[in-house]
Structure formats: structure tokens, C-alpha cells
Amino acid sequence: MKTKIVKNSSLYKWSRNFKRIQDRFYKNQYKLKRIQQIETFIKQGKFQKVYHIKQTRLDLDIPTVDNIIDCDLVLVTHQGYSRFSCKGIIRWIEGLINNNKNLYFCLNRHYLNIDNSNIGLELDDDYEKAIVQWLKLSLPDYTVKELSNRYVDKGKHFTWSVPDKHFYICKN
């Protein structure tokens, strides 16, 4: 039996607008804690030129620039990078850091190591701790600060809009 595969391109458009769709679920306006966390970090760090790599429109109140060369901080909230292999994520981070001094990087813990690749590191049995250890051990020439809020995810935290693992990474 042959199965016909249909590619629905409208799903991509839906995912870009998911945050706005999600906001309509509630009568009162609110701000996701992770969005507030990003805005606060940028304001407290006095970053004035943020280059934002995104998949979903988040309506962040931050000063952005259109060219990555002009920025003082790269902000990555795009879900797709969490689906790279672990080594691919590290190579991509190193490429961004080599061109820019500061990176605020969000990863979706549910997608990490989606290809089940062996990274050859001894890591903690606690998955969230292991993610931090993996980044720190894989980026020894960089400062990696975890900014994530720890919680048990039962599907109610809307990690589709803003990934749940947050890191500030900069050159030593």
C-alpha cells in the first residue's frame, strides 16, 4: 500500500503566529514569564542593538537591528536550532560567538539530541542539569550562564512560543 504524503505549507505560517493565537485564549493581556525574562535581561545588560533570530513572533519590547554585524547581542528564540545534532548546535553557537561577543540562546529541552547522537561526555542523570553540563563542557573557551526557570513540564508552559532553556553565552 502506498501512502500519499501531503505537505501543508500553511502550518509554517501558523507556527510563526502561534504566540498571537495563544494570546487570544485569554481575555486579559498577559506576558509570558520567559518573554519578560528576556526583556529584563536585555534592559539590565544595557544592550542597545539586538539581532533576533526567531521562528515565532513574540512581540518583544527590545531594541532590534536588521543586520547581525551591527548588533551587541544575538538573541535566538528559533525552535529549529534545538533540533540540530548536539555537535551541530555547538558549531552553530561557536559561529555566532566568533562574529559577536554576546549570545542569549534559547533551546527547547524536548528537542535536544533528537537524533540520539553520542556526544562522548559523562553527564548528570538529571536531564536539565545534563543540558547545562553539556553546554559548559562543549564550550570551554566561553562563559555559559544558565538563565532558565526549572519546572516540571506537563504541557501547560507553552514552550512552542519561547523555548524553555535560556543561556547567556559570551567569550571569556
Secondary structure as GFF3:
##gff-version 3
##sequence-region A 1 172
A	DSSP	alpha_helix	10	16	.	.	.	ID=ss1
A	DSSP	alpha_helix	18	23	.	.	.	ID=ss2
A	DSSP	alpha_helix	33	44	.	.	.	ID=ss3
A	DSSP	beta_strand	50	53	.	.	.	ID=ss4
A	DSSP	three_ten_helix	68	70	.	.	.	ID=ss5
A	DSSP	beta_strand	73	76	.	.	.	ID=ss6
A	DSSP	three_ten_helix	79	83	.	.	.	ID=ss7
A	DSSP	alpha_helix	86	99	.	.	.	ID=ss8
A	DSSP	beta_strand	102	107	.	.	.	ID=ss9
A	DSSP	alpha_helix	127	138	.	.	.	ID=ss10
A	DSSP	beta_strand	142	146	.	.	.	ID=ss11
A	DSSP	beta_strand	165	171	.	.	.	ID=ss12
###
